[in-house]
Amino acid sequence: MEKSKTIVITGSEGEIGKSLKKFLESKNHNVIGIDLKKGKNNIQCDITNERQLNLKLNKILKNNKPDVLINAASIIPKIKKFNFTNYDSKKWIKTLQVDLYGSFFVSKICCKYFEKKNSGLIINLSSIYGAKGPDQTIYGKISKGSGYKSLEYSVAKSGLIGFTKALASFYANTNIKVLCLIIGGLYSKKLKKTFIKNYLSKTIEKKMINSEQICKYIYFCISNPEIVSGTSIKINGGADSIF
Ligand SMILES: NC(=O)c1ccc[n+]([C@@H]2O[C@H](COP(=O)([O-])OP(=O)(O)OC[C@H]3O[C@@H](n4cnc5c(N)ncnc54)[C@H](O)[C@@H]3O)[C@@H](O)[C@H]2O)c1
């Protein structure tokens, strides 16, 4: 078994975060979760509150120097019909605050420790919607000026791809690596059958991804961070390779 690493996961009580925590702990790693929600051995904290985050996270990291940070916290807006022209700007800002600013705040803290030992890895979790605009028609019938999948999620997730490139480039010639996973739609029993059918028609694999597959990819990246810094790896069933 490989040497145990200390891995910080934001959004540790979410769908992917929970599976990831369990999976990485089963591989002998020391996992520190951060989430708004209370969870087993996690830090309950709002990552958009930089002051609170600094206090709570530093308190733990002082004695548990981090090796890896996984930015997974997110506000994934609910699928609900909306018009762009009267879209609520508070909702728009909230997603950017959590997915983008929150990832920036947690990265800053972890990089302080990474710089001291000249070693560290950040994995940002982006989405297929960070690379492509959502096709609104796979969610339901649309009329002029309306849609279902909110646009700020795409903005935040493409921001993470940019953040990955800029930060990796900032730390070029060091042993601090930054990479991004562009993840396709996660399968859930709660999803509507028509949505799944429409979504799959846009992929090569004709399969949605599951949490276990995501965990395996992340584990691979943690064990093999060489020559991928600054890149975004697509695990989306070939969703952008078919016309
Ligand atoms: N679920 C998908 O289909 C999918 C697809 C592609 C990419 N992703 C990405 O993977 C990551 C994880 O997705 P998920 O499905 O587990 O999401 P999720 O909604 O299940 O979990 C997100 C977690 O983030 C936490 N969070 C929200 N705001 C926070 C804050 N201010 N401070 C601390 N924690 C906060 C929530 O409490 C929640 O536990 C996200 O970045 C998401 O964009 C998900």
The ligand as an SDF file (V2000), in Angstrom:
LIG
                    3D

 44 48  0  0  0  0  0  0  0  0999 V2000
  -23.2730   15.6600   -9.6710 N   0  0  0  0  0  0  0  0  0  0  0  0
  -22.9220   15.7740  -10.9520 C   0  0  0  0  0  0  0  0  0  0  0  0
  -23.6310   15.3470  -11.8860 O   0  0  0  0  0  0  0  0  0  0  0  0
  -21.6010   16.4140  -11.2890 C   0  0  0  0  0  0  0  0  0  0  0  0
  -21.1750   16.3630  -12.6270 C   0  0  0  0  0  0  0  0  0  0  0  0
  -19.9910   16.9890  -12.9650 C   0  0  0  0  0  0  0  0  0  0  0  0
  -19.2410   17.6480  -12.0050 C   0  0  0  0  0  0  0  0  0  0  0  0
  -19.6760   17.6820  -10.7120 N   0  0  0  0  0  0  0  0  0  0  0  0
  -18.8680   18.4290   -9.7370 C   0  0  0  0  0  0  0  0  0  0  0  0
  -18.4210   17.5600   -8.7270 O   0  0  0  0  0  0  0  0  0  0  0  0
  -18.3930   18.2550   -7.4790 C   0  0  0  0  0  0  0  0  0  0  0  0
  -19.2110   17.4790   -6.4470 C   0  0  0  0  0  0  0  0  0  0  0  0
  -20.5470   17.3340   -6.9320 O   0  0  0  0  0  0  0  0  0  0  0  0
  -21.6790   16.6300   -6.0650 P   0  0  0  0  0  0  0  0  0  0  0  0
  -22.6340   15.9900   -6.9930 O   0  0  0  0  0  0  0  0  0  0  0  0
  -21.0720   15.8290   -4.9800 O   0  0  0  0  0  0  0  0  0  0  0  0
  -22.4040   17.9290   -5.4450 O   0  0  0  0  0  0  0  0  0  0  0  0
  -23.3440   17.9890   -4.1600 P   0  0  0  0  0  0  0  0  0  0  0  0
  -24.2960   19.1070   -4.3840 O   0  0  0  0  0  0  0  0  0  0  0  0
  -23.9000   16.6510   -3.8410 O   0  0  0  0  0  0  0  0  0  0  0  0
  -22.3170   18.3920   -2.9840 O   0  0  0  0  0  0  0  0  0  0  0  0
  -21.7590   19.6600   -2.8680 C   0  0  0  0  0  0  0  0  0  0  0  0
  -21.3830   19.8650   -1.4150 C   0  0  0  0  0  0  0  0  0  0  0  0
  -20.8180   21.1840   -1.2770 O   0  0  0  0  0  0  0  0  0  0  0  0
  -21.2560   21.6890   -0.0420 C   0  0  0  0  0  0  0  0  0  0  0  0
  -21.2110   23.1450   -0.0150 N   0  0  0  0  0  0  0  0  0  0  0  0
  -22.0230   24.0010   -0.6890 C   0  0  0  0  0  0  0  0  0  0  0  0
  -21.7440   25.2630   -0.3450 N   0  0  0  0  0  0  0  0  0  0  0  0
  -20.7330   25.2140    0.5580 C   0  0  0  0  0  0  0  0  0  0  0  0
  -20.0260   26.1940    1.2830 C   0  0  0  0  0  0  0  0  0  0  0  0
  -20.2940   27.5020    1.1550 N   0  0  0  0  0  0  0  0  0  0  0  0
  -19.0590   25.7940    2.1320 N   0  0  0  0  0  0  0  0  0  0  0  0
  -18.7730   24.4790    2.2860 C   0  0  0  0  0  0  0  0  0  0  0  0
  -19.4130   23.5000    1.6230 N   0  0  0  0  0  0  0  0  0  0  0  0
  -20.3900   23.8610    0.7750 C   0  0  0  0  0  0  0  0  0  0  0  0
  -22.6900   21.1880    0.1020 C   0  0  0  0  0  0  0  0  0  0  0  0
  -23.1340   21.2510    1.4600 O   0  0  0  0  0  0  0  0  0  0  0  0
  -22.5780   19.7830   -0.4450 C   0  0  0  0  0  0  0  0  0  0  0  0
  -22.3580   18.8220    0.5690 O   0  0  0  0  0  0  0  0  0  0  0  0
  -18.9340   19.6540   -7.7460 C   0  0  0  0  0  0  0  0  0  0  0  0
  -17.8710   20.5530   -7.8990 O   0  0  0  0  0  0  0  0  0  0  0  0
  -19.6820   19.5100   -9.0510 C   0  0  0  0  0  0  0  0  0  0  0  0
  -19.7080   20.7150   -9.7800 O   0  0  0  0  0  0  0  0  0  0  0  0
  -20.8360   17.0720  -10.3270 C   0  0  0  0  0  0  0  0  0  0  0  0
  1  2  1  0
  2  3  2  0
  2  4  1  0
  4  5  1  0
  4 44  2  0
  5  6  2  0
  6  7  1  0
  7  8  2  0
  8  9  1  0
  8 44  1  0
  9 10  1  0
  9 42  1  0
 10 11  1  0
 11 12  1  0
 11 40  1  0
 12 13  1  0
 13 14  1  0
 14 15  2  0
 14 16  1  0
 14 17  1  0
 17 18  1  0
 18 19  2  0
 18 20  1  0
 18 21  1  0
 21 22  1  0
 22 23  1  0
 23 24  1  0
 23 38  1  0
 24 25  1  0
 25 26  1  0
 25 36  1  0
 26 27  1  0
 26 35  1  0
 27 28  2  0
 28 29  1  0
 29 30  1  0
 29 35  2  0
 30 31  1  0
 30 32  2  0
 32 33  1  0
 33 34  2  0
 34 35  1  0
 36 37  1  0
 36 38  1  0
 38 39  1  0
 40 41  1  0
 40 42  1  0
 42 43  1  0
M  CHG  2   8   1  16  -1
M  END
$$$$
